[in-house]
Structure formats: C-alpha cells, structure tokens
Amino acid sequence: MATLHNRACRTLLVPHSAHARLHRGPARRLRHLLVSAVAVAALLTGGGLPSAVAAPVVAGQGQSAGDGLPVEIERINQRLAMAEEELQRATVEAEATADASRAAQADLAAAQVAAATATAELEAAQAAAAQAENDVAALGREAFMGSAPLGDAALLLDAAGPEEVLQRAATMDLLGEDRAARLEASEAVRQRQEEADRAARAAVAERDAAARTAAEADAAAQAQLAASQQAYDAAAAEKAGLEQQLKDAETRLLAARGAPDPIAAWEQQQRTQLAQASAGAGALVNGRVTSCYGSRWGTNHNGIDIAAPIGTPIFAPEGGVVLQAGPANGFGLAVYIQHPDGTITVYGHINQYFVTAGQTVAAGQQIAEVGNRGQSTGPHLHIETHTGGLYQNRVNPAPWLAARGISLGC
C-alpha cells in the first residue's frame, strides 16, 4: 500500500506543551477539527507544489535530470506528514467521544442493575412488613382472648402500629418475653421497609439520570463521528493525491539513477518498507501503528491504533478465555479476552470475529479481522489492555505486548 511509505507513515506525536494548548471542550474540538480539515485541504491543494520545485529540470543546464527530485520528494513527504496527522487526529477524537459514550453506557447498565436490586429488596421488605402486621394483629387477638382485661385488650387493638402496641403492652405489663420479641421484630421489619423504599427511589432516580447521560453521550459521539469523518475523508483524499505525486517523483528519481525498470524497483521498495513497518505488530496484526496510548490533541487515547486493510487477520497475542465477542458500544464489534495474569485485552472496530464467549484461545490463534465498524473513521485495529477488571483501569498496551515479543514502538 502506498500509505505505508516509510517516510510518510511514521507515528506523529504532539509535544506535551502542545497537548495543553489543544485541550478544549467537545464543542470547540468539533469546530477545530472542521477548521483543521479545511486548512489542510487549502494548504495541500492551493496551487500544488511551488513552481521552483514542481518545474522539470532541464538536462544540460547545470544540473542532471534528477538533481531537483530529492528536494521535491522531501516537500511531498512533509505534506504527506501533515495529511497523516489529520487522519490520526480525526480517528483519535472520534474514539475519545466513543469512549465517553461507552463509559456512560456502562454506568447506565450498573444503575439499571442497582435499581432492579433495590426494587426486589423493596418488594421483599413489603412482604415482610405485611407478615409483621399480621403478627401484630395476632398479638392483639391473643391479648384479647387471654387474661388481659377487656379495656386493656381494646387499647392494644386500637394502637396505630407495632411500636405503639409494644409501648402500651409494656406499660400494662401484659406481654411475655416471646410476645415482646415478636413485636420488636415487627418494628424492625417496618423500619427496613422504609429504608428499602428510600433506597429504591434513589436507585430509580440514578438509573433515570444515567439514561439521560448515556443518551447525551451517544448524541455527542455521533456528532463527533460525523465531524471526524468529514475531516478524515478530506485528509485521506489529499493524502492519496500526494502519494501519487510521491510515486511519480520517486520513480523519476530511480530512472535518473539508472534503474532499468523504475516502476518495478519502486514497488519492491514499497514491499520492503511495508514489511519493516509491520514487523513489530506481526504477531498481532499485519499493519502500521498510527496512534499510541496517551494524551493526543487534548484527549486521552486509551489504546493503540494499528491501520490495516479490512479483513486483515487479528491474532491473540497470548492464550486466554474470551469474555465477550460481538456488538460493543462505540466499537461496532469487539472481542474481549482475559489472560492468565488477569489482564483483559480488547480488540475494537473489527469486521468479524471467530470466537465466542467462554471459549479458550491459544497464543497466535486468529480471533477476528480488521474492520471499520462503530465510531471509526478508517479501517484499523484499536487494542486496549485493562487491569483489575473490565474498564477498571486502562493502561498502555505497549509494555504488556512487548513482554510477549510484540514491539509496537510506542
């Protein structure tokens, strides 16, 4: 692939000071992304290369036919680097909002479980309270039918609740220890019912708030994706044109240097560079790292992106058990694998998967293939590593992968 040219496709990192300047809210990032795309398009298409560079060199006028080509190639590479950075920015910012949407969905799922649990506890407390009321009524009947004077029994039956019954009975010295214990238990049940009712109301309120937050996060993610896709498409179109210019310039240089078949020589160079670029990730996926873990353009990128054509095989870097495989918010489709040390690896934006939840996989086994699903602006694999449980602590995947012989250069 021309996009894998060694000089045009290196990973571009923003200095730490630039990260602070680029930090802004989602709305400003959306505007900045669109303005950046327009600016790059204007820069890259505004008249093409300077005439001093683009003009052909005439042999015999103090220069050989290939003397000006290295300068032309370098300038094209610089412009390619700008286009590549815009592609990376669009992808990272789309993933950042998708990540926020995933987190909101996870919070909603937890709130739904909490609300369901609180509701079940309330129902159990209500049933226990009903039984306690029956016990209080039985105590009143026992007192009425027993040795208590008629007036005293009426006082017990007239009580508003078990607490008042207990107080009146204690005053009249009518109850034995067993009956007193039953009344105390009844009062405790009533208090538990009140607490369960408050907890259920709070849990339902939290669930409803989480649902609103999740809906807002999803809407923001969709808006960011649309803006990112527009910026990505503009940069990708410019990059394709520049790559063609680069190919033409490099084949002319090869011809000027005496290559008998410049096109064949250029294609061999591309194959060599492709092999070098993807060598580190070869045990995971045959592709090119475009974004590393960490702060990028004012957002935190929680994984590593590896660009590759749709359908490129993805292999398990280590054996483990598949936790999930299928639809995943923001990722479209994803595979989650837990490894022997407890680390969970996540593979997002995949085209299709070849494993199922609960399945044990071996190191090197194909688990999926690269895709462009979900909040994704171009075909790539997004890989994350989680420790302490799914989405509990997302750490840089590079050290974990390097310990398993996969060096991504991040």
Secondary structure, DSSP 8 states (H G I E B T S, - for coil): -GGG-TTTSS-----HHHHHHH---HHHHHHHHHHHHHHHHHHHHSSSS-HHHHS---TTSSS-TTTTHHHHHHHHHHHHHHHHHHHHHHHHHHHHHHHHHHHHHHHHHHHHHHHHHHHHHHHHHHHHHHHHHHHHHHHHHHHHHTTS-HHHHHHHHT-SSHHHHHHHHHHHT---HHHHHHHHHHHHHHHHHHHHHHHHHHHHHHHHHHHHHHHHHHHHHHHHHHHHHHHHHHHHHHHHHHHHHHHHHHHHHHHHTT-SSHHHHHHHHHHHHHHHHHSTTTTTBSSEEEE-SEEETTEEE-SEEEE--TT-EEE-SS-EEEEEEEEETTTEEEEEEE-TTS-EEEEES-SEE---TT-EE-TT-EEEE-B--SS-SSSEEEEEEEESSTTTEEE-HHHHHHTTT-----
